[in-house]
Every structure is written in C-alpha cells, then in structure tokens.
Amino acid sequence: MLAVKRMLWELAQNVPLIAGFLVAFHFWERGQWPAALGCMVLGSALAAVVIAITEPLIFPGHKETPRAMVGNVVAFSALMVAGALYLSAGWSSWWTDLLAGLVVAVALALAQEAAARERFGFVRSLWLGASCSVSLLLIRYLRDASLLVQFLAVVAWFTLVMGVYKEIRIRTGWIPATAGDGDLAAGPEGG
C-alpha cells in the first residue's frame, strides 16, 4: 500500500511539469512565445512546489531546500525551452530523441544535484534518461493526437519509470544523499 501511495506522490510531481511543457509546446508551435514561456515557468514552479511537499512523503527525512526549489524551477524551465527548440527542429528524429533524452537527463540530474548540493548520481541519470527519451518519442509520435492523449501517455510513462526507480531506492536502502544516517525510519520498506 505504501508503494501505491508513493507512486501517487510521484504522479503529483509529474503532472504540473508535463502539462506545463505540453501546453507550452502547443503555444510554441503556433508562435505564441509569451504564452509558451509563461506555461514553462508556471509548470516548473508548480512542479518545484509539489516536489518540495511530496518528496518527504516518498523519502521520509528528506527536506527540499529553497536553493533546490529555485534550482528546479530554473533547470525545468531551461530544459523546457531546449525541448521545444529541439522538437521544433527539422533535423530531429526518433533516434536523436533517444540521445537527446539522455542529454536532458544528465543536464537535469547535474542541475538538481548541484542546487541540492548532492553528489552526481549516474544511475539516477540512466532512469531519467529512459523517462526522457521515451517521453520525447511519445510526444513525436503522438504529435497529431490531442493534448490530453499526449499528456496521459507521457505522464503515465514518466511516472511509472521514476516511481519504480524511487521504489527500488527505498527497498534497497539507497537513500538521498541529503538525508542523515538517523533521518530515515527503518522498517520492512528499507527506509
């Protein structure tokens, strides 16, 4: 039951970020730059707030710092602009989506971990890479579908991958670098 709750918290974290990007990209493709940028910043800010509220519910003892929250807003917004530019480029294709997803994942991991003053997590980058690469593929192949269909596909995929990653971290005792030794509750879930 705890795993289901944690997956729902992960879903809550992803909704504003993915909705913000997809709506922003919709405006971006129509040349409505102020609306696109507004959606990017709003989605990023909402996601940062939701992450700050829900991450301690996923990882007891974890506390998101204001610096990490600002870092998330800046990183998410910058990556949304880069994602919109990338998806609008005439040269991008399904195979570059795979590479671009990995680049986005490493950039996001570096930005988040620098803001939170954590060490770089290579394994986390691989999970983010799987999430981002397939998300780009889904956006590309569902381009003619409604925003709702795109949103449901991307949010389901991203939440599943990152939720499983976090569940593995919890069950194996692999905890956030910011948590102290005594900060996490020990138990059958591994912390």
C-alpha positions in Angstrom: 0.0 0.0 0.0 2.9 2.4 0.7 4.3 1.7 -2.8 1.0 2.8 -4.3 0.9 6.0 -2.2 4.5 6.8 -3.3 3.6 6.2 -6.9 0.7 8.7 -6.5 3.0 11.2 -5.0 5.3 10.7 -8.0 2.3 11.3 -10.3 1.5 14.5 -8.4 5.1 15.7 -9.0 5.0 14.9 -12.7 1.6 16.4 -13.6 2.4 20.1 -13.5 5.8 19.6 -15.2 4.5 17.5 -18.1 1.3 19.5 -18.5 3.3 22.7 -18.4 5.6 21.5 -21.1 2.9 20.1 -23.4 0.7 23.2 -23.2 3.8 25.4 -23.7 4.9 23.4 -26.7 1.4 23.7 -28.2 1.8 27.5 -27.9 5.4 27.4 -29.1 4.4 25.7 -32.3 1.9 28.5 -33.0 4.5 31.2 -32.4 2.8 32.4 -29.2 6.1 32.9 -27.3 4.8 34.7 -24.2 2.2 32.1 -23.5 4.7 29.3 -24.1 7.3 30.8 -21.8 4.6 31.5 -19.2 3.4 27.9 -19.2 7.0 26.7 -18.9 7.8 28.8 -15.9 4.4 28.2 -14.3 4.7 24.4 -14.8 8.2 24.4 -13.5 7.3 26.5 -10.4 4.3 24.3 -9.6 6.4 21.2 -10.0 9.1 22.5 -7.7 6.5 23.3 -5.0 4.8 19.9 -5.4 8.2 18.2 -5.2 9.1 20.1 -2.1 5.8 19.0 -0.5 5.7 15.4 -1.6 9.4 14.3 -1.7 9.4 13.9 2.1 6.4 11.7 1.8 8.3 9.4 -0.6 11.6 9.6 1.3 11.0 10.2 5.0 13.6 12.6 6.4 14.3 14.3 3.1 13.8 18.1 3.1 13.9 20.1 -0.1 15.8 23.3 0.4 14.8 26.7 -1.0 18.0 26.6 -3.1 16.9 23.2 -4.5 13.5 24.5 -5.3 14.9 27.5 -7.2 17.3 25.2 -8.9 14.4 23.0 -10.0 12.5 26.0 -11.4 15.5 27.2 -13.4 16.5 23.8 -14.6 13.0 22.7 -15.6 12.3 26.0 -17.4 15.6 25.9 -19.3 15.1 22.3 -20.3 11.6 23.1 -21.5 12.9 25.8 -23.8 15.6 23.4 -25.0 13.0 20.7 -25.5 10.7 23.0 -27.5 13.6 24.1 -29.7 14.7 20.5 -30.2 11.2 19.2 -31.1 10.7 22.1 -33.5 13.9 21.5 -35.3 13.6 20.0 -38.7 16.6 17.7 -38.2 15.4 15.9 -35.1 14.1 12.3 -35.4 13.3 9.3 -33.3 16.9 8.2 -33.0 18.0 11.7 -31.9 15.2 11.6 -29.3 17.0 8.7 -27.6 20.2 10.7 -27.4 18.5 14.0 -26.5 16.7 12.2 -23.7 19.9 11.1 -22.2 21.5 14.6 -22.5 18.4 16.1 -20.9 18.6 13.6 -18.1 22.3 14.2 -17.3 21.7 18.0 -17.5 18.7 17.8 -15.2 20.5 15.5 -12.7 23.6 17.8 -12.6 21.4 20.9 -12.1 19.3 19.4 -9.4 22.2 17.8 -7.6 24.2 21.0 -7.8 21.3 23.0 -6.4 20.7 20.5 -3.6 24.5 20.1 -3.0 24.3 16.4 -3.6 26.8 14.2 -5.5 26.1 13.3 -9.1 24.0 10.2 -9.4 24.9 8.3 -12.6 22.2 5.6 -12.0 19.6 8.2 -11.5 20.6 9.8 -14.8 20.0 6.5 -16.6 16.5 6.2 -15.2 15.8 9.8 -16.1 17.3 9.1 -19.5 14.8 6.3 -20.0 12.0 8.5 -18.9 13.0 11.5 -21.1 14.0 9.6 -24.2 10.7 7.7 -24.4 8.8 10.8 -23.4 10.3 12.6 -26.4 9.4 9.7 -28.7 5.8 9.7 -27.3 5.5 13.4 -28.0 6.9 13.0 -31.5 4.6 10.1 -32.4 1.5 11.5 -30.7 2.0 15.0 -32.2 -1.3 14.8 -34.1 -3.2 13.4 -31.1 -5.0 15.7 -28.6 -3.1 17.3 -25.8 -4.9 15.0 -23.4 -3.8 11.9 -25.1 -0.2 13.2 -25.2 -0.4 14.2 -21.6 -1.8 10.8 -20.4 0.8 8.8 -22.4 3.8 10.9 -21.2 2.7 11.3 -17.6 2.0 7.5 -17.3 5.4 6.5 -18.7 7.4 9.1 -16.8 5.6 8.3 -13.5 6.0 4.5 -14.0 9.7 4.7 -14.7 10.6 7.3 -12.0 8.2 5.7 -9.5 9.9 2.3 -9.9 13.3 3.9 -9.6 12.3 5.6 -6.3 10.7 2.4 -5.0 14.0 0.5 -5.7 15.9 3.2 -3.8 13.6 2.8 -0.8 13.5 -1.0 -0.8 17.3 -1.3 -1.1 18.1 1.4 1.4 19.7 3.6 -1.3 18.7 7.0 0.2 19.0 10.6 -0.9 22.5 12.0 -0.2 20.9 14.8 1.9 19.4 12.5 4.5 21.5 11.8 7.6 22.0 8.4 9.0 19.3 8.8 11.6 16.8 10.7 9.4 15.1 7.7 7.8 12.8 5.4 9.5 14.0 1.8 9.4 11.5 -0.8 8.6 10.5 -3.5 6.1 10.4 -1.0 3.3 14.1 -0.2 3.9 13.7 3.3 5.0 
